[in-house]
Amino acid sequence: MREMTFKMERPGLVEAGDLVDVSEKKTALNYTYMIEPAVAMSGCYKVNQRLRSDRGVVREVKHTDRGYYVIVEFDEEDQAAGA
């Protein structure tokens, strides 16, 4: 399993156990991902860390003083562990 963290601006948009679709955006050097429809956005990932799945399951939604974070599990090997 591979986990990714996404930043969400408002509570209640997704909950643990939800199946979510993820879109990919390519910039010159990085890839970013968004839980659709525009629910939460990931940080930047290098080419060798690119996500292969476009669907995952929300494992947890965390609330911190910096906002809401969604942890999503994808059915693929963790790129950081395999590199």
Helices and strands as residue ranges (DSSP letters): E 2-8, E 19-26, E 31-35, E 40-42, G 47-49, E 55-64, E 67-74, H 79-82
